[in-house]
């Protein structure tokens, strides 16, 4: 009898504990958080149709955790909303998102300190529910009156504008409803780029630091934006409209099809639209629309960074500079810019500084730093004026006008050869007597590896396209696409030739890599005469050209411009577009003087220098 009583008591105790736990923790599979319930660890709630999920997440390889909303069951966890953007937690199991009795939704960290809240209060205690809806909106409302919305995530968006969501102005709170991009792929904190509706207007505008406008869609006509008329023909959206009432003025839209779509302001500072591609070989988000061009985003590459629209990554530090925060650059955030590797001499010890001349450059926006125009009629006077001030970092002399920069320089854009907007920018650098020796060693080291690297790239390319050249499955030597000139000299003679004025490798100067690189830098297709005779001319010229482009990117003088092997595979497969690479500067040493017109001017990654003498 006593044993039976003990069993009954234990069962009742267990049931009581379970009941208490269910009252304080969110039940798995629900889309609702009730008063005094909390969400911790790997617990989540998701919308009724299973499209969206809410819980703790960690972006990329970051060790920080955030409360967010993302598309459920997608391989690529695309986050559309983040609560604690500026206040991550490190232990989600000891942290909790909780709906308090007064209707306030609060996030408590490991120390039970409130680090984020919806800052909302219900009229009556214990009368609210928090619900994740099928459109991705997270709402707290009265549990009896569904129309009584106390707070919603659509009023406080992060970087994404979902169908049914809004941007505009809350007239009750007198606050703007706007988007700000993530700082980088691992940090959802607000960056310097934002998207909002123009004050007292209907234009969507992009702003840098909430002050400098760099894009406007023009006014909404009722059917389209004046400067973006294509919005009317967008196949993924419908019922785009401007609404104004006593509570708010807003722009909103609906989805036109079952295809998922979203607008956002990306970490790049661009206004973009994505659509979910179900029928592609790999289910993924595909870009559908984007404004502006990357290099038109102000200060995207930061101070002393140059932007090149035709390459990835688009940002490069000026000669003599390096990324200020390398980790951020690796994550696609370049706004910290670059810092000088070594201080200027400024005439100390009688040593003058030098200039690196960057050609085909353009300053893409008006805000380029602290520049001033000087009344000098010659480039020599302009250059001397810059050298006379230790704070001067560079100058431009163009069409009889002199402009010098004191301090940081922004918005420098690398243009394609022949672009009539180009200017020559003289960057002030530290002069070093060792520069010529360093260049020789760069030439020696990179040249020795050129044939091996080009061979590896082409072998990878052939493996990717082996079905087209299937009959060549023999030894590695049989797989090579190109014929090479006979290198008739030994390594010793090769090194001796590097010391000569023209550093000619071959007696006739017809050096194969230089010839191919010259054609690639001009945007021309590689001539089919370069193919190995064994192929009998049976090859796709566009594929041959693509392989050569990739090879030229792989031997760029600046290692920051060389693609990773993962990107090399994508470029060779054709899944990623290959831009026109600059001419590898070290190859000029293996050509006769002025043999190739396109390589006379040095690219931005390796430039000629000039002192004041």
Secondary structure, 3 states (H helix, E strand, C coil): CHHHHHHHHHHHHHHHHHHHHHHHECCCCCCEEECCCEECCCCEEECCCCCEEEEEECCCCCCCEEEEEEECCCCCCCEEEECCCCCCECCCCCCEEEECCCCCEEEECCCCCEEEECCCCCCCCCCEEEEECCCCCEEEEECCCCCCEEEEHHHCCCCEEECCCCEEEECCCCEEECEEEEEECCEEEEEEEEEEECCCCCCEEEEECCCEEEEECCCECCCCECCEHHHHHCCCEEEEEEEECCCEEEEEEEECCCCCEEEEECCCCCEEEEEEECCCCCCEEEEEEEECCHHHCCCCCCCCEEEECCCCCCEEECCCEEECCHHHHHCCCCCCCEEECCCCCCCHHHCCCEEEEEEEEEECCCCCEEEEEECCCCHHHHHHHHHCCCCEEEEEEECCEEEEEEEEECCEEECCCCCCCCEEEEEEECCCCCHHHHHHHHHHHHHHHHHHHHHHHHHHHHHHCCCCCCCCCCCHHHHCCECCCCCCCCHHHHHHHHCCCCCCCCCCCCCHHHHHHHHHHCCCCCCHHHECHHHCCCCCHHHHHHHHHHHHHHCCCCHHHCCCHHHHHHHHHCCCCCCCCCCCHHHHHHCCCCCCHHHCCCCCCCCCEECCC
